[in-house]
Amino acid sequence: MSHFNHKHTTFLNTPSESKMKNIHILAIPYPAQGHVIPLMEASRCFTNNGLKVTFVNTDFTHKRVMSACSQIDGPSNHLMRMVSIPDGMEPCDDRSDIGKLTKTMFERMPAKLEELINDINKNDDDHIMCIVADYYMGWVVRVARKMGIRLASFCPSSAAVSAVIMSVQKLMDDEVINCNGVPMKDQMIQLSNSMPFMDPRNFIWACIGDSTTNKIIFDFIVLEGKEAADYIICNSTMELEPGAFALFPKLLPVGPLLATNRSARQVGHFWNEDSTCLAWLDQQPICSVIYLAFGSFTVFDQRQFEELALGLEDTKRPFLWVVRPGTSDSMDYVYPSGYMDRLGTRGKMVSWAPQQEVLNHPSVACFVSHCGWNSTMEGVSNGVPFLCWPYFADQFFNKTYICDIWKTGLGLNKNDTSIVTRGEIKSKVEQLLDNDLIKENALNLQEKVMDCVRAGNSSNKHLNKFIDWVKEETS
């Protein structure tokens, strides 16, 4: 397979060639939906500040992104091009097997990335001056060091997750985890007095899958390149995570990274957005709609799916529900008998939604979420209260932020058979929507967070600091 050819290269809204020379950076995300979108948003911030970006997806991800988005808007996107390299897996391999995907990428992608950079650098006026690599692509450290290119990391998760990874040695020294990352104590811990308590069983590498997968994630993501970058830029704000940023000044909050900050359309999706839901929302009363979306990884079994469907029916409220089709190894979900007839127009189901626009819609009352960090930032940025239903990885800690620290939401609890029942769903929706304090907290936090990106304020200053750093040795 060719590592770099024209059929895998896409220029975004390319106008006539610019006469000025732009500093060239390469951005490379982990090939997951929640990683591609925020790094794409960061890259668009870079191009808006005059930097040129080559955005490197895997071949598999590149095809999905480009098929879901035929055109990228924005005044500076002639400075961004999309390219791809192989992830090392076969076309028929299951890329939802995170352990196998991660291990294969770490073994096979470094050589392909080096070839790509050498091809780009053949043009003396187009050299890659800096690499911005996803925090979960630690193997890029080897490539950057070998080629003498400066490296920054991008954290698509909370700053707290970065802080945990940067504290791994201390966690081992304190016997919180062993040398394989396995928790040794059944107790909550704090990284510092200014940070919330954490459950080691919910560390990013400890709850991804089975023990083999967890070990792969620990070895190839956590240990590989956790301290090599000069800067780690984060899709977060000082207001949301002051403790993490105080503990590690290397972390630069530049968030929230939202397309709506630029009155633009979000890009980087793996699926086509169904915008018909916006017209449906227009027909609903203000603050009436329950919005449900569980990201790109969450999978319910049929029993849980039915219980959720019936719980929504029992609320008697309008709802917009993002229901992704079943995976290749499972059947699509089946709704309870007569469900659609009973709902009529009160429920709207879509396979993928323009989430930032949905959350910004005045009809939305609350967000039932898996608490992925992108969704968390988008909900916070729109002042929407949460019902938290984490699935894996950092989502459990994000729930802690929402429910216990920011107090902008409630958690959904499972019963003895690990099911969130229809009664629990109905009860928690009522509790949330009757709680004026949570609504007030959500709106107050929205104001603080969105203030960070305004000119001269913290996230804006940190973004400018990073861009100045990229430029300083090339001027």
C-alpha positions, -999 to +999 in steps of 0.1 A: +000+000+000+013+034-009+020+055+021+013+089+005-002+095-029-026+120-044-057+099-040-052+101-002-045+138-002-073+164+000-069+202+001-096+220+019-112+248-001-079+254-019-077+288-036-049+300-059-016+294-043-006+319-016+024+341-024+035+342+013+054+314+030+036+299+060+052+280+089+042+244+084+031+221+111+019+185+110-010+174+131-018+137+138-047+124+159-055+090+174-080+075+149-111+078+170-140+103+166-134+120+199-098+126+190-101+137+153-127+164+159-109+185+186-075+183+169-092+194+137-106+224+156-072+232+171-057+230+136-083+254+123-073+278+150-037+274+138-046+282+102-067+312+113-034+325+128-014+320+096+001+286+102+000+259+075-013+225+086-009+190+072-035+169+090-026+132+090-053+106+095-051+069+089-063+057+055-094+042+071-103+073+090-095+096+062-120+080+039-147+082+066-140+119+074-140+129+037-171+110+028-190+126+058-178+161+049-175+171+013-165+207+020-147+225+049-157+261+055-136+289+068-115+318+055-080+302+061-085+266+051-063+269+020-037+265+047-049+230+056-046+198+037-058+164+047-035+134+040-034+098+052-010+069+059-018+032+066-025+021+102-009-012+096-041-033+099-057-053+071-089-039+055-110-066+071-096-061+106-118-049+135-107-014+143-129-013+173-104-037+189-086-008+206-057-029+219-049-045+185-053-012+167-030+006+191-003-020+191-003-023+153-001+015+148+028+018+173+047-009+154+040+001+118+031+037+115+064+054+126+081+044+093+052+056+073+050+089+090+088+094+085+084+087+048+055+112+046+076+139+063+105+132+040+083+136+010+069+169+022+104+182+031+117+176-004+103+211-010+128+234+007+101+260+012+076+236+028+095+219+056+076+206+087+087+228+115+066+213+143+045+182+150+013+184+171+006+148+180-024+134+199-014+126+235-023+089+228+001+086+198+033+085+219+052+067+191+054+101+173+080+111+198+105+087+182+098+101+148+102+137+160+134+130+178+149+111+149+141+139+124+150+168+147+114+183+147+099+201+176+070+183+192+039+194+210+012+171+224-025+176+221-048+163+248-083+156+236-093+145+271-095+165+303-063+180+317-068+157+347-062+127+324-029+142+313-021+149+349-027+113+358-005+101+329+023+125+339+020+112+375+025+075+366+059+071+381+047+087+414+016+065+413+039+034+410+063+047+437+033+052+460+020+017+452-013+030+438-006+010+407+020-017+398+045-016+369+017-028+346-006-001+356-029-024+375-045-007+406-031-021+439-054-003+463-092-001+465-093+035+475-098+070+461-067+091+456-058+127+449-029+139+428-029+171+448-050+188+474-064+210+447-076+182+425-107+160+429-105+124+442-101+097+416-107+060+415-076+042+402-099+016+387-111+043+363-077+055+351-076+058+313-057+026+308-074+005+335-110+003+321-107+002+283-113-035+279-098-068+292-065-071+310-046-077+277-060-045+261-054-025+293-018-036+293-013-026+257-028+008+263-006+013+294+026+002+276+020+019+242+002+051+252+010+059+288+047+049+290+058+057+254+059+094+253+043+109+284+069+137+290+086+142+257+066+172+244+077+208+250+040+218+254+008+199+259-022+219+247-056+209+261-092+214+250-101+227+285-100+259+305-085+272+337-120+277+351-129+240+347-097+224+360-076+248+380-060+221+401-046+201+371-032+232+355-016+244+387+000+209+392+015+208+357+023+243+341+033+226+309-004+220+302-018+249+282-056+252+282-068+266+249-105+255+250-133+252+245-124+243+209-158+247+192-167+254+156-195+277+170-167+299+184-161+308+147-197+306+136-186+277+115-196+241+110-179+213+129-158+189+109-140+156+113-171+135+118-171+098+108-208+098+100-231+121+081-250+144+103-288+144+101-297+180+102-334+173+099-334+172+137-329+210+138-362+217+120-378+192+145-363+211+174-377+243+160-412+229+166-407+221+202-413+243+233-383+261+248-364+240+274-386+209+268-364+184+249-343+156+263-312+152+241-295+118+242-261+110+225-236+084+237-206+090+214-189+068+189-180+038+212-208+032+236-227+000+229-259-011+246-273-046+246-308-051+234-323-053+269-307-019+280-317-004+247-354-013+253-353-001+289-339+033+277-366+035+250-394+028+275-379+052+301-380+080+275-416+071+267-425+073+304-411+108+308-439+121+285-415+147+272-402+153+237-367+138+231-340+137+204-320+105+205-289+097+185-291+060+178-261+047+159-267+015+138-254-017+153-218-027+147-208-052+120-208-080+146-242-073+160-278-067+148-293-033+148-314-023+178-350-033+178-376-009+194-403-023+217-435-035+200-457-006+189-431+020+202-431+043+172-469+044+169-472+054+206-446+081+203-459+098+172-439+130+167-428+133+203-396+114+197-370+120+170-342+094+163-312+102+141-281+082+134-258+112+140-265+148+149-249+182+145-244+182+183-231+217+188-260+232+170-284+209+189-270+218+223-272+255+214-309+252+205-333+269+229-356+238+229-330+215+246-336+211+283-309+186+292-282+163+278-282+125+286-245+118+278-218+092+280-196+121+293-169+119+267-148+150+270-159+166+237-195+162+247-188+174+282-171+206+268-200+211+243-226+207+270-208+230+294-203+256+267-240+258+260-251+258+296-270+225+294-276+203+325-264+167+322-277+133+330-245+112+332-242+077+318-204+070+314-193+039+294-156+036+298-122+053+302-121+090+313-159+093+311-162+082+347-140+110+359-158+135+337-190+125+355-172+133+388-165+168+375-201+173+363-219+159+393-196+166+422-173+195+413-192+217+389-226+205+401-242+208+367-258+174+364-269+141+380-258+105+375-278+076+363-274+046+385-275+009+375-295-017+394-282-051+406-282-065+371-262-036+357-292-020+340-303+016+341-340+010+345-369+029+329-379+041+364-344+055+371-344+073+338-379+089+344-371+098+380-337+114+372-351+134+343-378+148+366-352+155+394-329+173+370-354+194+352-370+205+385-336+215+400-332+253+395-298+252+413-283+228+387-297+250+359-282+281+375-248+264+380-248+253+343-255+288+330-229+304+354-203+278+343-211+285+306-205+322+311-171+316+327-159+290+302-169+310+271-153+341+285-119+322+284-117+322+246-123+360+242-094+381+232-070+387+260-084+361+283-068+328+295-074+303+266-068+330+240-035+340+257-024+303+259-032+297+222-012+328+213+016+316+235+017+283+217+016+299+182+044+323+192+065+293+204+059+276+170+071+307+152+100+317+174+127+295+158+114+300+123+113+338+122 
